[in-house]
Structures are given as C-alpha cells and as structure tokens.
Amino acid sequence: MGPQSPSRTAAAPLAEIDDLRIAFRGHDGVLTDAVRGVSLTLNKGERLGIVGESGSGKSLTGRALLGLLPPAAHLRAKTLRFDGTDLLALSARKRRRLCGQQMGMILQDPKYSLNPVMTVAAQMREAFALHAPKTGRREMREKIVEALAAVHIRNPERVADAYPHELSGGMGQRVMIAMMVSSGPRLLVADEPTSALDVLVAAQVLAILDEMIGKHDTGLIFISHDLPLVMSFCDRVVVMVAGRVVETCAARDLLHAQHPYTRGLLAANPPLANPPDELPVLARDPAWLIDPREAARGAAT
C-alpha cells in the first residue's frame, strides 16, 4: 500500500476547483465564509490528501464537489468542474445522478452513514440500482454478495442480511467501501474513513480501500487529521486553515513543508521513540487568515 507513481496520473484534471467560497448566515443575519477562496485540482487516478484542524473547511470542500452541502450553505465559485462538466450549471437531478454513478463519498463513522432499519443488502441494492436499474433480483443479490466478498468479508451472505447495529465498526466501513467503490466511481471522497477505528482495523480498511481504488483507477480525495497516514497513502497534500489553502506539496515532501502552520501541525505529532518533554504550542499568525487575492485587490484600489 502506498502512493501511486506520478506517471499514473493524467495531465487533464479529473476535478477542478477555483476560488470556492462557502458561507453560512449567522444569528445576526450576516453571511460568514467557512471556505474562503479554495483552489485545487485532482488528476485521474491521483490520491489527494487534505489536512488541517477541525473547522478548517476540509469536509465542506469535498462535499461541494458532490453537491452534498446543507441547505443553509451559500456556495460561490469561479470553477467547479468534474471531468470537464461544469457542476455549477447542472440541474439538481443531473447532479444527483452524477453523484450516484460517477462520484461517491465514504464518511468517518458507518453508524451515521448506514440506515439502521434497513439490511445491508437493501441499502446496497438502492445504490447499485442507480447503475443497473433493470437488474433482476437474483442477479442483484449475486452482485451484492460479490461486492462484499471483494472487500474481504468472510461471510458475505450473512453480512448482506445483517442490520448495521449487528456489524462492528470495521465491518461497517467495509460495507461502505463495497457500496461506494465496487461500482467503479471515477471520484471518491473519503472523509476521515478510519478515525472511528482502532489501529489494526484501520490498517485493514485502508489496505482494502487501496486495493479497490487501484482496481478502478479512482481519483481519491482523502480528508484526514493523520499527517503520517496521509504522507504514506497519498500522492499530494493540501493544507488548510480557517477555510483557505496555505500550502500544497507532494506527500513525500510534507516533512519538509515550509509554511509555519504546516510545521506546527507536524510538530504536534511527536515520535513514539524519544518524544519531547513538552509539546510545542502552535504560534498563530493573523496573516494566515488573510486571503492573498483579497489582499491583492485591496492593494490595487
């Protein structure tokens, strides 16, 4: 398991975001940006990690591509494109179809992602029907069992008939991977897919995810707080703070990142061998909160 070689990525971006802004209206009625001018690209077959503190806008950025923002969100962007398709110009119906057929998302805790009153098979049947609506009942059952077996579930027939509360966290996450990846999406957003799992189970789930996206050559946006994991699993890394991108680099070069915020995040992950006596405290600079585009426009006026 590990990052793909640069030669596997294509020159034409699979996803493009330019000057993405997502705002919410506060109690005073004023719109406040939670994502402020984010720009990034994802190549075909690439694994892009997004890291940063809670509230930095990582999940909102991923959800914006799939059209899964809450109704209260106000979205603006110069460009929001998937494989050449302008997502901003699509109708809600076409956007949902695209999301169900070519884009998918894995959330961090299957307890909140799977419907507690539906069996695994019933939920997977709904997802797979988007790709093959005329599939017969027996053929659909075989497809579901095959997808569960592909993520190394030992007794896929039993798991298919189980309810979410009957599954462990790791088993539930495997079901989510089977549901989202087996149909071969071109873009997958994984939002903290291992944060609710212990170390051993997390490693197993990541190995399965690595196998599945490699099989389908899926472009992956991997959202995480775990910097060492992102360095080993992704090709590139985007670092976010307060709703904006402060640094982008190759995953293998993250240890040599230059931005003081990134350096602070790295320092907050002490080594297990010979850890420091005291963890350093991140010294925050108000300049990190300033959007360079806004600063440039202000200087020009």
ABEGO torsion letter per residue (X at the ends): XEBBBAAABBABBABBBBGBBBBBBBAAGBBBBABBGBBBBBBBGBBBBBBEBBGAGAAAAAAAAAGABBAABBBBBABBBBGGBBAAABBAAAAAAAAAAABBBBBABAAAABBAABBAAAAAAAAAAAABAABBAAAAAAAAAAAAAAAGBABAAAAAABBAAABBAAAAAAAAAAAAAAAGBABBBBBGAAAABBAAAAAAAAAAAAAAAAAAGBBBBBBBABAAAAAAABABBBBBBGGBBABBBBAAAAAABABAAAAAAAAABBBABGBBABBBBBBBBAAAABBAAAAAAAAAX
